[in-house]
């Protein structure tokens, strides 16, 4: 399928991945989801476990010297 301007414009407005790429926390969300689901080949996880893993991931980023600070709780990021 060719990358038609109008089709891409529609995707930009409606597709969840395109919307994700425009938010400030996109690297956090994309990296976290990749580590939790794709790397482990897991398809579902309980919310409490997901929140705990996100806390660990944020801690890892902070220790690794991430430029951005993540002041909110893991639950707040998941709710967003």
Residue pairs with C-beta under 8 A, 6 or more apart in sequence:
1 7
11 18
12 18
20 26
20 29
20 30
23 29
25 70
25 77
25 80
28 57
28 58
28 61
28 68
28 70
28 77
29 77
31 57
32 53
32 54
32 57
35 57
36 42
36 45
36 50
36 53
36 57
37 43
37 45
45 53
47 78
50 78
51 74
51 75
51 78
52 74
54 74
54 77
54 78
55 74
58 70
58 74
58 77
61 70
62 69
62 70
70 77
